[in-house]
Amino acid sequence: MFGGGEIGARIERAEADAIVGAVLAAKGRGVSGFVREFGGGAACFAEPGSPLNKVVGVGFGGIPSTEEWDDVEAAYAAVGVPVQVELAHVADPRIGAELTGRGYRLMSFEDVLETELAGRAWAAPLGVEVRRVDEDGFDTWLDVAVDGFAHPDEDGLPAHEEFPRESLAAVMRDVASGNDTRIYVAYRDGVPVGAANMRVADGLASLGGASTLVAHRRHGVQTALLSTRLTEAVAEGCDLAIVTTQPGSKSQRNAKGRGFSLLYTRAVLVKEV
């Protein structure tokens, strides 16, 4: 599948919807965040230090004007955070030229991988049990997810930013609050060792939040989490699953081992305002 045009717009819209939903959830717990929709995407801010503070999905709904970029940059300047734009390489290329002309710097890349789901089946590895959990298992899921992300894998390119534990916990709670998001915990010998989530919307399964406790890595935990979520995505009528990874990371290799392939890349551009 070639990651351009219609499919890119579909995925980037789903990504923007997920980030917007999480910011609105954060606002519901009292933070003074904002969402500004423009250019087919949105400029989002939850609170200082949040991974939700970024511009997403822009480039598939018209070219933002200079005035729109001025307004977005002023909004981020007012809350004292830089503007971070995640721009798909299949978006309108004039946006990249506009941003570099405005002084944005290229900081990193992230890859969007996909797999088509029709007629597929995935076997989970032995020794790992994955359970989809509800409110009763939420605290376990959150603890494992945060602990896993607090100790990133050193394989592949390093992430260009790190977040404190409290910020990770807040954003994971906000992301999981939507009715279209499912959460999962992986167990080895009855012990919770891995966590992940999946957002299902309009036939698209977006797999995210995958983490494994350090002592239990290289034991098939991520493979089991992938297999379970893909199986459930098929059962819920999804035709496509996506996952976003750091280039060359262990997570990317796990995804490719489950049948994912690279669809397109996002450039992460940042401007201090």
Secondary structure, DSSP 8 states (H G I E B T S, - for coil): ----HHHHHHHHHHHHHHHHHHHHHHHHTT---EEEEETTEEEEE-STT-TT-EEESTTSS----HHHHHHHHHHHHHHT--EEEEEETTS-HHHHHHHHHTT-EEEEEEEEEEEE-TT------TT-EEEEE-GGGHHHHHHHHHHHHTS---SSS--S----HHHHHHHHHHHHTSTTEEEEEEEETTEEEEEEEEEEETTEEEEEEEEE-GGGTTSSHHHHHHHHHHHHHHHTT-SEEEEEE-TT-HHHHHHHHTT-EEEEEEEEEEE--
